Amino acid sequence: MRFKEAVEGWTRQRLTQEASASMLGVCARTFRRYVDRFDEAGMEGLRDQWLSQVSHRRAPVDEVMRLVDRYQRFHSGWNVRHVHAWCRRNGGLRSDTWVKKQLQTAEGGRPGPPTAAPTSGCRARCGT
């Protein structure tokens, strides 16, 4: 609704483009783009178009399925570092973070087992 109020104020010449844009928290050029999209397609034209597009960098589904299937069948229990190293040796180009995210997603979004806190380090050296 704020957009309609800003456009109405601008079209009735009560507000400048800059004032209407600041009302929406955008620059004047972005406000003009919004107005153009609103004139072409109404409120539907203002929906964020990036949300409906799939990234061209997204991994193909078969690559993800191959990784998850291979992990579940042969490498269950391996940590991400070892799985990533195995992937790299077999021609994989993805990062260790990507591998970790895919495996966690396949397991229902739960991370691996917690790691123990360090027992040595500063406490052992400094006595604190």
N, CA, C and O atoms as a GROMACS GRO file, in nm:
protein
  512
    1MET      N    1   0.081  -0.119   0.000
    1MET     CA    2   0.000   0.000   0.000
    1MET      C    3   0.085   0.126   0.000
    1MET      O    4   0.045   0.228  -0.055
    2ARG      N    5   0.203   0.118   0.061
    2ARG     CA    6   0.289   0.236   0.063
    2ARG      C    7   0.326   0.280  -0.078
    2ARG      O    8   0.340   0.399  -0.106
    3PHE      N    9   0.342   0.181  -0.167
    3PHE     CA   10   0.379   0.215  -0.304
    3PHE      C   11   0.267   0.296  -0.370
    3PHE      O   12   0.293   0.397  -0.435
    4LYS      N   13   0.145   0.251  -0.352
    4LYS     CA   14   0.032   0.324  -0.412
    4LYS      C   15   0.024   0.467  -0.358
    4LYS      O   16  -0.003   0.561  -0.433
    5GLU      N   17   0.046   0.482  -0.230
    5GLU     CA   18   0.046   0.616  -0.171
    5GLU      C   19   0.157   0.703  -0.228
    5GLU      O   20   0.136   0.821  -0.256
    6ALA      N   21   0.277   0.645  -0.246
    6ALA     CA   22   0.389   0.720  -0.301
    6ALA      C   23   0.362   0.761  -0.445
    6ALA      O   24   0.390   0.874  -0.484
    7VAL      N   25   0.309   0.669  -0.525
    7VAL     CA   26   0.279   0.700  -0.666
    7VAL      C   27   0.168   0.803  -0.674
    7VAL      O   28   0.174   0.896  -0.755
    8GLU      N   29   0.068   0.788  -0.592
    8GLU     CA   30  -0.043   0.884  -0.592
    8GLU      C   31   0.006   1.023  -0.555
    8GLU      O   32  -0.033   1.121  -0.619
    9GLY      N   33   0.090   1.033  -0.453
    9GLY     CA   34   0.146   1.162  -0.415
    9GLY      C   35   0.230   1.223  -0.527
    9GLY      O   36   0.229   1.344  -0.548
   10TRP      N   37   0.302   1.138  -0.598
   10TRP     CA   38   0.386   1.187  -0.709
   10TRP      C   39   0.302   1.229  -0.828
   10TRP      O   40   0.329   1.333  -0.889
   11THR      N   41   0.200   1.150  -0.863
   11THR     CA   42   0.118   1.184  -0.980
   11THR      C   43   0.033   1.309  -0.954
   11THR      O   44   0.005   1.383  -1.048
   12ARG      N   45  -0.007   1.333  -0.831
   12ARG     CA   46  -0.085   1.454  -0.800
   12ARG      C   47   0.006   1.572  -0.768
   12ARG      O   48  -0.041   1.680  -0.730
   13GLN      N   49   0.135   1.551  -0.786
   13GLN     CA   50   0.238   1.654  -0.769
   13GLN      C   51   0.243   1.710  -0.628
   13GLN      O   52   0.278   1.826  -0.606
   14ARG      N   53   0.208   1.626  -0.532
   14ARG     CA   54   0.226   1.665  -0.392
   14ARG      C   55   0.365   1.628  -0.345
   14ARG      O   56   0.420   1.689  -0.253
   15LEU      N   57   0.424   1.525  -0.410
   15LEU     CA   58   0.557   1.478  -0.375
   15LEU      C   59   0.647   1.477  -0.498
   15LEU      O   60   0.600   1.459  -0.610
   16THR      N   61   0.775   1.498  -0.476
   16THR     CA   62   0.871   1.483  -0.586
   16THR      C   63   0.906   1.335  -0.599
   16THR      O   64   0.872   1.254  -0.513
   17GLN      N   65   0.975   1.301  -0.707
   17GLN     CA   66   1.019   1.162  -0.722
   17GLN      C   67   1.114   1.124  -0.609
   17GLN      O   68   1.106   1.013  -0.555
   18GLU      N   69   1.201   1.215  -0.573
   18GLU     CA   70   1.296   1.187  -0.465
   18GLU      C   71   1.224   1.163  -0.332
   18GLU      O   72   1.262   1.073  -0.257
   19ALA      N   73   1.121   1.244  -0.303
   19ALA     CA   74   1.046   1.227  -0.179
   19ALA      C   75   0.968   1.094  -0.180
   19ALA      O   76   0.962   1.025  -0.078
   20SER      N   77   0.910   1.060  -0.294
   20SER     CA   78   0.838   0.933  -0.306
   20SER      C   79   0.934   0.816  -0.291
   20SER      O   80   0.903   0.716  -0.226
   21ALA      N   81   1.051   0.830  -0.352
   21ALA     CA   82   1.151   0.724  -0.344
   21ALA      C   83   1.199   0.706  -0.200
   21ALA      O   84   1.213   0.593  -0.152
   22SER      N   85   1.225   0.816  -0.131
   22SER     CA   86   1.272   0.804   0.008
   22SER      C   87   1.163   0.747   0.097
   22SER      O   88   1.193   0.682   0.198
   23MET      N   89   1.037   0.770   0.062
   23MET     CA   90   0.926   0.711   0.136
   23MET      C   91   0.930   0.559   0.128
   23MET      O   92   0.893   0.489   0.223
   24LEU      N   93   0.977   0.509   0.014
   24LEU     CA   94   0.987   0.364  -0.007
   24LEU      C   95   1.124   0.309   0.033
   24LEU      O   96   1.142   0.187   0.039
   25GLY      N   97   1.219   0.398   0.059
   25GLY     CA   98   1.353   0.352   0.096
   25GLY      C   99   1.437   0.312  -0.023
   25GLY      O  100   1.527   0.229  -0.009
   26VAL      N  101   1.411   0.370  -0.141
   26VAL     CA  102   1.489   0.339  -0.261
   26VAL      C  103   1.535   0.470  -0.324
   26VAL      O  104   1.493   0.578  -0.282
   27CYS      N  105   1.622   0.460  -0.425
   27CYS     CA  106   1.667   0.580  -0.494
   27CYS      C  107   1.561   0.621  -0.599
   27CYS      O  108   1.469   0.546  -0.629
   28ALA      N  109   1.577   0.742  -0.653
   28ALA     CA  110   1.480   0.795  -0.749
   28ALA      C  111   1.474   0.709  -0.875
   28ALA      O  112   1.366   0.689  -0.931
   29ARG      N  113   1.589   0.659  -0.921
   29ARG     CA  114   1.591   0.575  -1.041
   29ARG      C  115   1.513   0.446  -1.019
   29ARG      O  116   1.438   0.403  -1.107
   30THR      N  117   1.530   0.384  -0.904
   30THR     CA  118   1.455   0.262  -0.873
   30THR      C  119   1.306   0.291  -0.865
   30THR      O  120   1.224   0.211  -0.909
   31PHE      N  121   1.270   0.406  -0.808
   31PHE     CA  122   1.129   0.445  -0.802
   31PHE      C  123   1.071   0.457  -0.943
   31PHE      O  124   0.959   0.412  -0.967
   32ARG      N  125   1.147   0.517  -1.036
   32ARG     CA  126   1.098   0.528  -1.174
   32ARG      C  127   1.081   0.390  -1.238
   32ARG      O  128   0.986   0.368  -1.313
   33ARG      N  129   1.171   0.299  -1.208
   33ARG     CA  130   1.158   0.162  -1.260
   33ARG      C  131   1.032   0.096  -1.204
   33ARG      O  132   0.959   0.029  -1.277
   34TYR      N  133   1.008   0.114  -1.076
   34TYR     CA  134   0.888   0.059  -1.014
   34TYR      C  135   0.762   0.116  -1.079
   34TYR      O  136   0.666   0.043  -1.105
   35VAL      N  137   0.762   0.246  -1.106
   35VAL     CA  138   0.647   0.309  -1.168
   35VAL      C  139   0.625   0.252  -1.308
   35VAL      O  140   0.511   0.224  -1.346
   36ASP      N  141   0.732   0.233  -1.384
   36ASP     CA  142   0.719   0.174  -1.517
   36ASP      C  143   0.662   0.033  -1.509
   36ASP      O  144   0.572  -0.001  -1.586
   37ARG      N  145   0.712  -0.047  -1.417
   37ARG     CA  146   0.660  -0.184  -1.403
   37ARG      C  147   0.515  -0.182  -1.356
   37ARG      O  148   0.436  -0.266  -1.399
   38PHE      N  149   0.481  -0.089  -1.270
   38PHE     CA  150   0.343  -0.077  -1.220
   38PHE      C  151   0.250  -0.037  -1.335
   38PHE      O  152   0.138  -0.089  -1.345
   39ASP      N  153   0.294   0.054  -1.421
   39ASP     CA  154   0.212   0.096  -1.534
   39ASP      C  155   0.190  -0.018  -1.634
   39ASP      O  156   0.084  -0.029  -1.695
   40GLU      N  157   0.292  -0.103  -1.650
   40GLU     CA  158   0.281  -0.215  -1.746
   40GLU      C  159   0.197  -0.330  -1.694
   40GLU      O  160   0.115  -0.386  -1.768
   41ALA      N  161   0.216  -0.368  -1.567
   41ALA     CA  162   0.153  -0.491  -1.518
   41ALA      C  163   0.078  -0.476  -1.386
   41ALA      O  164   0.035  -0.576  -1.329
   42GLY      N  165   0.062  -0.357  -1.336
   42GLY     CA  166  -0.008  -0.338  -1.210
   42GLY      C  167   0.076  -0.387  -1.093
   42GLY      O  168   0.198  -0.394  -1.102
   43MET      N  169   0.008  -0.420  -0.984
   43MET     CA  170   0.079  -0.465  -0.864
   43MET      C  171   0.156  -0.595  -0.888
   43MET      O  172   0.259  -0.618  -0.824
   44GLU      N  173   0.108  -0.677  -0.979
   44GLU     CA  174   0.178  -0.803  -1.011
   44GLU      C  175   0.317  -0.776  -1.070
   44GLU      O  176   0.409  -0.855  -1.051
   45GLY      N  177   0.332  -0.665  -1.139
   45GLY     CA  178   0.462  -0.629  -1.198
   45GLY      C  179   0.566  -0.591  -1.096
   45GLY      O  180   0.685  -0.588  -1.126
   46LEU      N  181   0.523  -0.562  -0.973
   46LEU     CA  182   0.617  -0.522  -0.868
   46LEU      C  183   0.673  -0.641  -0.790
   46LEU      O  184   0.764  -0.624  -0.709
   47ARG      N  185   0.620  -0.758  -0.815
   47ARG     CA  186   0.674  -0.876  -0.747
   47ARG      C  187   0.818  -0.896  -0.787
   47ARG      O  188   0.856  -0.870  -0.901
   48ASP      N  189   0.898  -0.943  -0.692
   48ASP     CA  190   1.040  -0.964  -0.718
   48ASP      C  191   1.059  -1.078  -0.816
   48ASP      O  192   1.028  -1.193  -0.786
   49GLN      N  193   1.109  -1.046  -0.934
   49GLN     CA  194   1.123  -1.146  -1.039
   49GLN      C  195   1.241  -1.240  -1.015
   49GLN      O  196   1.245  -1.350  -1.070
   50TRP      N  197   1.336  -1.198  -0.933
   50TRP     CA  198   1.452  -1.284  -0.907
   50TRP      C  199   1.415  -1.405  -0.824
   50TRP      O  200   1.482  -1.508  -0.832
   51LEU      N  201   1.309  -1.395  -0.746
   51LEU     CA  202   1.272  -1.508  -0.661
   51LEU      C  203   1.220  -1.626  -0.740
   51LEU      O  204   1.228  -1.740  -0.694
   52SER      N  205   1.166  -1.600  -0.857
   52SER     CA  206   1.110  -1.709  -0.936
   52SER      C  207   1.209  -1.770  -1.034
   52SER      O  208   1.178  -1.870  -1.099
   53GLN      N  209   1.326  -1.712  -1.046
   53GLN     CA  210   1.425  -1.763  -1.140
   53GLN      C  211   1.524  -1.854  -1.070
   53GLN      O  212   1.565  -1.828  -0.956
   54VAL      N  213   1.562  -1.960  -1.136
   54VAL     CA  214   1.661  -2.052  -1.083
   54VAL      C  215   1.798  -2.002  -1.126
   54VAL      O  216   1.818  -1.961  -1.240
   55SER      N  217   1.893  -2.006  -1.034
   55SER     CA  218   2.028  -1.960  -1.063
   55SER      C  219   2.093  -2.046  -1.171
   55SER      O  220   2.076  -2.168  -1.172
   56HIS      N  221   2.166  -1.982  -1.260
   56HIS     CA  222   2.237  -2.058  -1.363
   56HIS      C  223   2.357  -2.132  -1.304
   56HIS      O  224   2.415  -2.219  -1.370
   57ARG      N  225   2.394  -2.097  -1.183
   57ARG     CA  226   2.507  -2.162  -1.117
   57ARG      C  227   2.464  -2.280  -1.030
   57ARG      O  228   2.548  -2.351  -0.974
   58ARG      N  229   2.335  -2.302  -1.018
   58ARG     CA  230   2.284  -2.410  -0.934
   58ARG      C  231   2.326  -2.545  -0.989
   58ARG      O  232   2.327  -2.567  -1.110
   59ALA      N  233   2.360  -2.635  -0.900
   59ALA     CA  234   2.404  -2.769  -0.940
   59ALA      C  235   2.287  -2.848  -0.996
   59ALA      O  236   2.175  -2.838  -0.946
   60PRO      N  237   2.312  -2.926  -1.100
   60PRO     CA  238   2.206  -3.011  -1.154
   60PRO      C  239   2.160  -3.113  -1.049
   60PRO      O  240   2.239  -3.159  -0.967
   61VAL      N  241   2.034  -3.146  -1.054
   61VAL     CA  242   1.975  -3.239  -0.956
   61VAL      C  243   2.044  -3.374  -0.961
   61VAL      O  244   2.065  -3.437  -0.857
   62ASP      N  245   2.081  -3.421  -1.080
   62ASP     CA  246   2.145  -3.553  -1.088
   62ASP      C  247   2.281  -3.554  -1.019
   62ASP      O  248   2.321  -3.657  -0.964
   63GLU      N  249   2.353  -3.442  -1.020
   63GLU     CA  250   2.481  -3.434  -0.949
   63GLU      C  251   2.460  -3.443  -0.798
   63GLU      O  252   2.534  -3.512  -0.728
   64VAL      N  253   2.360  -3.375  -0.748
   64VAL     CA  254   2.329  -3.379  -0.605
   64VAL      C  255   2.286  -3.519  -0.565
   64VAL      O  256   2.332  -3.573  -0.465
   65MET      N  257   2.198  -3.578  -0.644
   65MET     CA  258   2.149  -3.713  -0.612
   65MET      C  259   2.262  -3.816  -0.616
   65MET      O  260   2.267  -3.906  -0.532
   66ARG      N  261   2.353  -3.801  -0.711
   66ARG     CA  262   2.468  -3.892  -0.721
   66ARG      C  263   2.556  -3.882  -0.596
   66ARG      O  264   2.600  -3.984  -0.543
   67LEU      N  265   2.582  -3.760  -0.551
   67LEU     CA  266   2.663  -3.739  -0.431
   67LEU      C  267   2.596  -3.800  -0.308
   67LEU      O  268   2.660  -3.874  -0.233
   68VAL      N  269   2.469  -3.771  -0.288
   68VAL     CA  270   2.398  -3.819  -0.170
   68VAL      C  271   2.387  -3.971  -0.173
   68VAL      O  272   2.407  -4.037  -0.071
   69ASP      N  273   2.355  -4.026  -0.288
   69ASP     CA  274   2.342  -4.172  -0.300
   69ASP      C  275   2.475  -4.241  -0.271
   69ASP      O  276   2.480  -4.340  -0.198
   70ARG      N  277   2.581  -4.190  -0.329
   70ARG     CA  278   2.714  -4.248  -0.309
   70ARG      C  279   2.753  -4.241  -0.161
   70ARG      O  280   2.808  -4.336  -0.106
   71TYR      N  281   2.725  -4.127  -0.097
   71TYR     CA  282   2.757  -4.111   0.045
   71TYR      C  283   2.678  -4.211   0.130
   71TYR      O  284   2.734  -4.276   0.217
   72GLN      N  285   2.548  -4.222   0.104
   72GLN     CA  286   2.465  -4.310   0.186
   72GLN      C  287   2.500  -4.456   0.166
   72GLN      O  288   2.492  -4.536   0.260
   73ARG      N  289   2.540  -4.494   0.044
   73ARG     CA  290   2.569  -4.635   0.018
   73ARG      C  291   2.709  -4.677   0.061
   73ARG      O  292   2.726  -4.785   0.117
   74PHE      N  293   2.809  -4.593   0.036
   74PHE     CA  294   2.947  -4.635   0.056
   74PHE      C  295   3.025  -4.558   0.162
   74PHE      O  296   3.118  -4.613   0.220
   75HIS      N  297   2.989  -4.433   0.187
   75HIS     CA  298   3.074  -4.349   0.271
   75HIS      C  299   3.001  -4.296   0.394
   75HIS      O  300   3.042  -4.194   0.449
   76SER      N  301   2.897  -4.361   0.437
   76SER     CA  302   2.821  -4.317   0.552
   76SER      C  303   2.913  -4.312   0.675
   76SER      O  304   2.987  -4.406   0.702
   77GLY      N  305   2.906  -4.202   0.746
   77GLY     CA  306   2.990  -4.186   0.863
   77GLY      C  307   3.117  -4.107   0.836
   77GLY      O  308   3.183  -4.063   0.931
   78TRP      N  309   3.153  -4.088   0.711
   78TRP     CA  310   3.270  -4.007   0.679
   78TRP      C  311   3.240  -3.862   0.713
   78TRP      O  312   3.125  -3.818   0.706
   79ASN      N  313   3.344  -3.788   0.750
   79ASN     CA  314   3.322  -3.646   0.772
   79ASN      C  315   3.328  -3.572   0.638
   79ASN      O  316   3.369  -3.629   0.537
   80VAL      N  317   3.287  -3.446   0.639
   80VAL     CA  318   3.276  -3.369   0.515
   80VAL      C  319   3.412  -3.353   0.448
   80VAL      O  320   3.421  -3.354   0.325
   81ARG      N  321   3.515  -3.340   0.528
   81ARG     CA  322   3.649  -3.323   0.470
   81ARG      C  323   3.688  -3.443   0.384
   81ARG      O  324   3.742  -3.426   0.274
   82HIS      N  325   3.661  -3.563   0.432
   82HIS     CA  326   3.695  -3.683   0.357
   82HIS      C  327   3.605  -3.701   0.235
   82HIS      O  328   3.652  -3.741   0.128
   83VAL      N  329   3.474  -3.671   0.252
   83VAL     CA  330   3.382  -3.683   0.138
   83VAL      C  331   3.421  -3.583   0.030
   83VAL      O  332   3.419  -3.617  -0.089
   84HIS      N  333   3.456  -3.462   0.069
   84HIS     CA  334   3.496  -3.360  -0.029
   84HIS      C  335   3.624  -3.403  -0.101
   84HIS      O  336   3.634  -3.387  -0.222
   85ALA      N  337   3.720  -3.456  -0.027
   85ALA     CA  338   3.844  -3.504  -0.090
   85ALA      C  339   3.814  -3.615  -0.189
   85ALA      O  340   3.872  -3.619  -0.298
   86TRP      N  341   3.724  -3.706  -0.152
   86TRP     CA  342   3.686  -3.813  -0.243
   86TRP      C  343   3.621  -3.756  -0.369
   86TRP      O  344   3.649  -3.801  -0.480
   87CYS      N  345   3.534  -3.656  -0.351
   87CYS     CA  346   3.467  -3.592  -0.466
   87CYS      C  347   3.570  -3.528  -0.558
   87CYS      O  348   3.561  -3.541  -0.680
   88ARG      N  349   3.667  -3.458  -0.502
   88ARG     CA  350   3.769  -3.391  -0.583
   88ARG      C  351   3.851  -3.492  -0.662
   88ARG      O  352   3.881  -3.470  -0.779
   89ARG      N  353   3.886  -3.603  -0.599
   89ARG     CA  354   3.964  -3.707  -0.670
   89ARG      C  355   3.885  -3.767  -0.786
   89ARG      O  356   3.944  -3.813  -0.884
   90ASN      N  357   3.753  -3.766  -0.775
   90ASN     CA  358   3.669  -3.825  -0.879
   90ASN      C  359   3.612  -3.720  -0.973
   90ASN      O  360   3.510  -3.746  -1.038
   91GLY      N  361   3.674  -3.604  -0.982
   91GLY     CA  362   3.634  -3.504  -1.081
   91GLY      C  363   3.534  -3.402  -1.034
   91GLY      O  364   3.486  -3.323  -1.116
   92GLY      N  365   3.500  -3.399  -0.907
   92GLY     CA  366   3.406  -3.301  -0.856
   92GLY      C  367   3.467  -3.162  -0.850
   92GLY      O  368   3.587  -3.148  -0.823
   93LEU      N  369   3.387  -3.060  -0.875
   93LEU     CA  370   3.437  -2.923  -0.876
   93LEU      C  371   3.375  -2.838  -0.765
   93LEU      O  372   3.407  -2.720  -0.754
   94ARG      N  373   3.290  -2.895  -0.684
   94ARG     CA  374   3.218  -2.817  -0.583
   94ARG      C  375   3.302  -2.799  -0.457
   94ARG      O  376   3.397  -2.873  -0.433
   95SER      N  377   3.264  -2.699  -0.378
   95SER     CA  378   3.338  -2.668  -0.255
   95SER      C  379   3.298  -2.762  -0.143
   95SER      O  380   3.198  -2.833  -0.151
   96ASP      N  381   3.379  -2.762  -0.037
   96ASP     CA  382   3.346  -2.846   0.078
   96ASP      C  383   3.220  -2.796   0.148
   96ASP      O  384   3.145  -2.875   0.205
   97THR      N  385   3.196  -2.666   0.144
   97THR     CA  386   3.073  -2.611   0.202
   97THR      C  387   2.951  -2.660   0.125
   97THR      O  388   2.848  -2.691   0.185
   98TRP      N  389   2.962  -2.665  -0.007
   98TRP     CA  390   2.851  -2.714  -0.088
   98TRP      C  391   2.824  -2.860  -0.055
   98TRP      O  392   2.708  -2.899  -0.038
   99VAL      N  393   2.929  -2.942  -0.046
   99VAL     CA  394   2.912  -3.084  -0.014
   99VAL      C  395   2.844  -3.098   0.122
   99VAL      O  396   2.751  -3.177   0.137
  100LYS      N  397   2.891  -3.022   0.220
  100LYS     CA  398   2.833  -3.027   0.354
  100LYS      C  399   2.685  -2.990   0.352
  100LYS      O  400   2.602  -3.058   0.413
  101LYS      N  401   2.652  -2.884   0.280
  101LYS     CA  402   2.513  -2.839   0.274
  101LYS      C  403   2.424  -2.944   0.209
  101LYS      O  404   2.313  -2.970   0.257
  102GLN      N  405   2.470  -3.006   0.102
  102GLN     CA  406   2.389  -3.108   0.035
  102GLN      C  407   2.367  -3.230   0.123
  102GLN      O  408   2.257  -3.284   0.127
  103LEU      N  409   2.472  -3.272   0.194
  103LEU     CA  410   2.458  -3.389   0.281
  103LEU      C  411   2.366  -3.358   0.400
  103LEU      O  412   2.287  -3.443   0.441
  104GLN      N  413   2.377  -3.238   0.455
  104GLN     CA  414   2.289  -3.201   0.566
  104GLN      C  415   2.144  -3.191   0.520
  104GLN      O  416   2.054  -3.232   0.593
  105THR      N  417   2.122  -3.136   0.402
  105THR     CA  418   1.987  -3.126   0.348
  105THR      C  419   1.927  -3.265   0.326
  105THR      O  420   1.810  -3.288   0.356
  106ALA      N  421   2.007  -3.356   0.276
  106ALA     CA  422   1.959  -3.492   0.251
  106ALA      C  423   1.928  -3.565   0.382
  106ALA      O  424   1.842  -3.653   0.385
  107GLU      N  425   1.997  -3.530   0.488
  107GLU     CA  426   1.974  -3.594   0.617
  107GLU      C  427   1.865  -3.525   0.698
  107GLU      O  428   1.851  -3.552   0.817
  108GLY      N  429   1.789  -3.438   0.636
  108GLY     CA  430   1.682  -3.369   0.706
  108GLY      C  431   1.726  -3.240   0.771
  108GLY      O  432   1.658  -3.189   0.860
  109GLY      N  433   1.838  -3.186   0.727
  109GLY     CA  434   1.884  -3.057   0.776
  109GLY      C  435   1.956  -3.062   0.908
  109GLY      O  436   1.986  -2.957   0.966
  110ARG      N  437   1.986  -3.180   0.958
  110ARG     CA  438   2.055  -3.184   1.086
  110ARG      C  439   2.206  -3.190   1.064
  110ARG      O  440   2.253  -3.264   0.977
  111PRO      N  441   2.281  -3.113   1.140
  111PRO     CA  442   2.426  -3.117   1.127
  111PRO      C  443   2.482  -3.245   1.187
  111PRO      O  444   2.410  -3.319   1.254
  112GLY      N  445   2.607  -3.269   1.164
  112GLY     CA  446   2.671  -3.388   1.217
  112GLY      C  447   2.684  -3.382   1.368
  112GLY      O  448   2.637  -3.287   1.430
  113PRO      N  449   2.747  -3.483   1.428
  113PRO     CA  450   2.761  -3.486   1.574
  113PRO      C  451   2.846  -3.370   1.621
  113PRO      O  452   2.937  -3.326   1.550
  114PRO      N  453   2.818  -3.319   1.742
  114PRO     CA  454   2.897  -3.207   1.792
  114PRO      C  455   3.041  -3.249   1.818
  114PRO      O  456   3.070  -3.365   1.849
  115THR      N  457   3.129  -3.153   1.804
  115THR     CA  458   3.271  -3.181   1.830
  115THR      C  459   3.301  -3.143   1.973
  115THR      O  460   3.235  -3.057   2.031
  116ALA      N  461   3.402  -3.207   2.031
  116ALA     CA  462   3.440  -3.179   2.168
  116ALA      C  463   3.515  -3.047   2.174
  116ALA      O  464   3.582  -3.007   2.079
  117ALA      N  465   3.502  -2.980   2.287
  117ALA     CA  466   3.573  -2.855   2.307
  117ALA      C  467   3.721  -2.885   2.324
  117ALA      O  468   3.757  -2.992   2.375
  118PRO      N  469   3.808  -2.794   2.283
  118PRO     CA  470   3.952  -2.819   2.300
  118PRO      C  471   3.988  -2.832   2.447
  118PRO      O  472   3.940  -2.757   2.532
  119THR      N  473   4.073  -2.929   2.476
  119THR     CA  474   4.111  -2.952   2.616
  119THR      C  475   4.246  -2.891   2.647
  119THR      O  476   4.278  -2.867   2.763
  120SER      N  477   4.325  -2.867   2.546
  120SER     CA  478   4.454  -2.806   2.572
  120SER      C  479   4.450  -2.663   2.521
  120SER      O  480   4.343  -2.603   2.516
  121GLY      N  481   4.561  -2.610   2.485
  121GLY     CA  482   4.563  -2.475   2.432
  121GLY      C  483   4.605  -2.376   2.537
  121GLY      O  484   4.698  -2.401   2.614
  122CYS      N  485   4.537  -2.264   2.540
  122CYS     CA  486   4.575  -2.155   2.629
  122CYS      C  487   4.565  -2.195   2.776
  122CYS      O  488   4.649  -2.157   2.857
  123ARG      N  489   4.461  -2.271   2.810
  123ARG     CA  490   4.444  -2.311   2.950
  123ARG      C  491   4.564  -2.393   2.998
  123ARG      O  492   4.611  -2.375   3.110
  124ALA      N  493   4.613  -2.482   2.912
  124ALA     CA  494   4.724  -2.565   2.951
  124ALA      C  495   4.853  -2.484   2.959
  124ALA      O  496   4.936  -2.507   3.048
  125ARG      N  497   4.871  -2.389   2.867
  125ARG     CA  498   4.994  -2.310   2.863
  125ARG      C  499   4.994  -2.200   2.966
  125ARG      O  500   5.095  -2.177   3.032
  126CYS      N  501   4.883  -2.131   2.981
  126CYS     CA  502   4.876  -2.011   3.066
  126CYS      C  503   4.828  -2.041   3.207
  126CYS      O  504   4.850  -1.962   3.299
  127GLY      N  505   4.763  -2.152   3.223
  127GLY     CA  506   4.712  -2.185   3.355
  127GLY      C  507   4.582  -2.115   3.388
  127GLY      O  508   4.544  -2.106   3.505
  128THR      N  509   4.511  -2.064   3.285
  128THR     CA  510   4.384  -1.995   3.312
  128THR      C  511   4.267  -2.086   3.287
  128THR      O  512   4.152  -2.044   3.305
   0.00000   0.00000   0.00000
